[in-house]
Amino acid sequence: MMKSLAGALLSIAIIFPVVGEPQPAHAVTCAVAGGKSGRLTYSGQVSKISATVCGNQLWKLLGKPKKLVKKVWTGKPRKYANMFTVVPDPPSISGSANLDVGQEADLVALAIRHSKNRLLFWYPSQVRFSPKTFDWAFGDTKVGSGQMVRHAWLTKGSYQVHLVVGYSVKYRIIGHSGWLSLPGLVYSTSPPFLVNVGATGKANSSKVVLVHWNCNEKPFALGC
């Protein structure tokens, strides 16, 4: 009896690797928020810079086929991932880039809710990022917060402004789950926004005047 059972288990172990479906892969532990749908279990987690969704497929053991099917397709088998990691799109900054010393500038964080689509095994999945926090560094040791900020630089020079946006994260397995919230935020930093202070002078603010003469030849002509 024990020999028969051992033989049966060995047969299953030999058969399983040659089944036409992908073999099971154990997901990285990220069961912060998840669930189960049919044979699929899923979960997710966030780090400071990314969101990860994991899955585990509960396979059925299939019996040994009676006839071997001749392989006619010579392409490489498709590999299905049991997890994926995505990052949000970086935000950007809108505002005035040329200012006078002490002139206030209104800066706006350009960050919107957006989604990333991926496959978990063969299940279409989405991760959605929604902007929640906005932290600014103005390049002059001063900082601020909020989607829109106002700041003035008191010393002539060029300054690099940086913006860090914190996104809340939700994910879903399309057709198998609703939106599931993951605790924590994922952060993304904007490219530096260069502000020139005191370099424009009055020439940039003066009006353009059309003159009849070439001012290089006749500098005292009307309008020069």
C-alpha positions as CSV (number, residue, x, y, z in Angstrom):
1,M,0.0,0.0,0.0
2,M,2.8,2.5,1.0
3,K,4.7,1.6,-2.2
4,S,1.6,2.2,-4.3
5,L,1.0,5.6,-2.7
6,A,4.7,6.6,-3.1
7,G,4.5,5.5,-6.7
8,A,1.4,7.6,-7.3
9,L,3.0,10.7,-5.7
10,L,6.1,10.2,-7.8
11,S,4.0,10.0,-11.0
12,I,2.3,13.3,-10.1
13,A,5.6,14.9,-9.5
14,I,6.9,13.8,-12.9
15,I,3.7,14.8,-14.7
16,F,3.3,18.2,-13.2
17,P,6.4,19.9,-14.8
18,V,5.3,19.0,-18.3
19,V,1.8,20.3,-18.1
20,G,1.2,23.0,-20.7
21,E,0.3,25.7,-18.2
22,P,3.0,27.8,-16.3
23,Q,4.2,26.3,-13.1
24,P,3.2,27.9,-9.8
25,A,5.4,30.5,-8.4
26,H,5.3,31.6,-4.8
27,A,4.8,35.3,-4.5
28,V,6.9,37.6,-2.3
29,T,5.1,38.2,0.9
30,C,3.1,41.5,0.5
31,A,-0.2,40.6,2.1
32,V,-1.0,44.1,3.4
33,A,-4.3,44.2,1.6
34,G,-5.6,41.5,-0.6
35,G,-8.2,38.8,-1.2
36,K,-9.0,35.7,-3.1
37,S,-11.0,35.0,-6.3
38,G,-11.3,31.5,-7.5
39,R,-7.9,30.0,-7.7
40,L,-6.2,33.4,-7.5
41,T,-5.0,35.0,-4.3
42,Y,-3.6,38.5,-4.4
43,S,-2.1,41.2,-2.2
44,G,-0.2,44.4,-2.3
45,Q,2.2,46.7,-0.5
46,V,3.9,50.0,-0.9
47,S,7.5,51.2,-0.3
48,K,8.6,54.8,-0.3
49,I,9.0,54.9,-4.1
50,S,6.9,52.1,-5.5
51,A,3.8,49.8,-5.2
52,T,4.0,46.0,-5.6
53,V,1.1,43.6,-6.3
54,C,1.6,39.9,-5.7
55,G,-0.4,36.9,-6.7
56,N,-0.5,33.2,-6.1
57,Q,-2.2,30.8,-8.4
58,L,-3.7,27.7,-6.8
59,W,-3.2,25.1,-9.5
60,K,-5.2,22.0,-10.2
61,L,-3.2,18.8,-10.7
62,L,-4.0,17.3,-14.0
63,G,-3.7,13.7,-14.9
64,K,-1.2,12.3,-17.4
65,P,-2.5,12.8,-21.0
66,K,-3.4,9.6,-22.8
67,K,-1.6,10.7,-25.9
68,L,1.3,13.0,-26.3
69,V,0.5,16.0,-28.4
70,K,3.0,16.8,-31.1
71,K,4.6,20.2,-30.6
72,V,4.1,22.3,-33.6
73,W,4.8,25.7,-32.2
74,T,8.5,26.5,-31.9
75,G,8.3,29.9,-30.2
76,K,9.4,30.6,-26.7
77,P,6.7,29.9,-24.0
78,R,5.2,33.1,-22.5
79,K,6.3,33.7,-19.0
80,Y,3.7,35.0,-16.6
81,A,4.8,37.1,-13.7
82,N,3.3,36.4,-10.2
83,M,4.1,40.0,-9.1
84,F,4.8,43.4,-10.5
85,T,6.1,46.7,-9.2
86,V,5.2,50.2,-10.6
87,V,6.1,53.7,-9.8
88,P,4.0,56.9,-10.2
89,D,4.7,59.4,-13.0
90,P,7.0,62.2,-11.7
91,P,5.2,65.6,-11.0
92,S,6.3,68.8,-12.6
93,I,6.3,72.5,-11.7
94,S,4.6,75.5,-13.4
95,G,5.5,79.1,-12.6
96,S,7.7,82.1,-13.4
97,A,11.3,81.3,-14.1
98,N,12.7,84.9,-14.2
99,L,12.1,87.2,-11.2
100,D,13.5,90.3,-9.6
101,V,15.0,90.1,-6.1
102,G,12.2,90.0,-3.6
103,Q,9.5,89.4,-6.2
104,E,7.0,86.8,-5.2
105,A,6.4,83.8,-7.5
106,D,3.3,81.6,-7.6
107,L,4.4,78.0,-8.2
108,V,1.9,75.2,-9.0
109,A,2.4,71.4,-8.6
110,L,1.3,69.6,-11.7
111,A,0.3,66.1,-10.5
112,I,-2.8,64.3,-11.3
113,R,-4.4,60.9,-10.5
114,H,-3.2,58.3,-12.9
115,S,-3.1,54.5,-13.3
116,K,-0.6,51.9,-14.4
117,N,-1.8,48.7,-16.2
118,R,0.0,45.4,-15.8
119,L,-0.6,41.7,-15.9
120,L,-0.6,39.6,-12.8
121,F,-0.2,36.1,-14.3
122,W,-2.7,36.6,-17.2
123,Y,-5.1,38.8,-15.2
124,P,-5.3,42.5,-16.3
125,S,-4.5,44.6,-13.2
126,Q,-4.3,48.3,-12.4
127,V,-2.6,50.4,-9.8
128,R,-3.9,53.9,-9.2
129,F,-1.9,56.8,-7.8
130,S,-3.7,59.8,-6.3
131,P,-1.7,62.9,-5.2
132,K,-2.2,63.7,-1.5
133,T,0.8,65.7,-0.2
134,F,3.1,68.4,-1.8
135,D,6.4,69.3,-0.2
136,W,8.7,72.0,-1.7
137,A,12.3,72.9,-1.4
138,F,13.1,76.3,-2.9
139,G,16.8,76.1,-3.1
140,D,17.5,78.8,-0.6
141,T,17.1,76.6,2.6
142,K,13.3,77.5,2.7
143,V,10.6,74.9,2.3
144,G,6.8,74.9,1.8
145,S,3.8,72.7,1.3
146,G,0.6,72.7,-0.7
147,Q,-0.3,72.2,-4.3
148,M,0.2,76.0,-4.9
149,V,2.8,78.0,-3.1
150,R,4.1,81.6,-3.1
151,H,7.8,82.3,-2.5
152,A,10.2,85.2,-2.9
153,W,14.0,84.9,-3.2
154,L,15.9,87.7,-1.4
155,T,19.3,87.2,-3.0
156,K,20.3,87.4,-6.7
157,G,21.2,84.1,-8.2
158,S,19.9,80.9,-9.8
159,Y,17.9,78.4,-7.6
160,Q,16.7,74.9,-8.2
161,V,13.2,74.2,-6.9
162,H,12.3,70.6,-6.1
163,L,8.8,69.2,-5.5
164,V,8.0,65.9,-3.8
165,V,4.5,64.5,-4.2
166,G,3.1,61.8,-2.0
167,Y,0.6,59.5,-3.7
168,S,-2.0,57.3,-2.1
169,V,-2.3,53.9,-3.8
170,K,-5.1,51.6,-4.7
171,Y,-5.1,48.5,-6.9
172,R,-7.5,46.0,-8.4
173,I,-7.5,42.8,-10.4
174,I,-9.9,43.7,-13.2
175,G,-13.0,41.5,-13.1
176,H,-11.9,39.8,-9.8
177,S,-11.7,42.6,-7.2
178,G,-12.8,46.1,-6.5
179,W,-10.3,48.8,-5.6
180,L,-8.2,47.9,-2.6
181,S,-6.4,50.6,-0.7
182,L,-2.8,50.1,0.4
183,P,-1.6,51.9,3.6
184,G,1.1,54.4,3.2
185,L,2.2,56.8,0.5
186,V,4.5,56.4,-2.5
187,Y,6.7,59.5,-3.2
188,S,7.9,60.9,-6.5
189,T,10.2,63.9,-7.0
190,S,9.9,66.4,-9.9
191,P,12.8,67.4,-12.2
192,P,14.5,70.5,-10.8
193,F,12.8,73.8,-11.8
194,L,15.3,76.5,-12.4
195,V,14.5,80.0,-11.2
196,N,16.7,83.0,-12.1
197,V,16.5,85.9,-9.6
198,G,17.8,89.4,-10.4
199,A,19.2,88.4,-13.8
200,T,16.5,89.9,-16.0
201,G,17.1,93.6,-15.2
202,K,14.8,96.3,-16.6
203,A,15.4,95.4,-20.2
204,N,13.0,92.4,-20.0
205,S,10.2,94.5,-18.6
206,S,10.5,97.4,-21.0
207,K,8.1,97.8,-23.9
208,V,9.2,97.2,-27.5
209,V,9.3,100.5,-29.5
210,L,9.4,100.6,-33.3
211,V,11.9,103.3,-34.6
212,H,12.6,104.7,-38.0
213,W,16.4,104.8,-37.6
214,N,19.0,102.2,-36.7
215,C,19.8,103.1,-33.1
216,N,23.4,101.8,-33.5
217,E,24.0,104.4,-36.2
218,K,21.9,107.2,-34.7
219,P,21.7,106.5,-30.9
220,F,20.0,109.9,-30.3
221,A,17.1,109.3,-32.8
222,L,13.6,109.4,-31.5
223,G,12.8,106.2,-29.7
224,C,16.4,105.1,-29.2
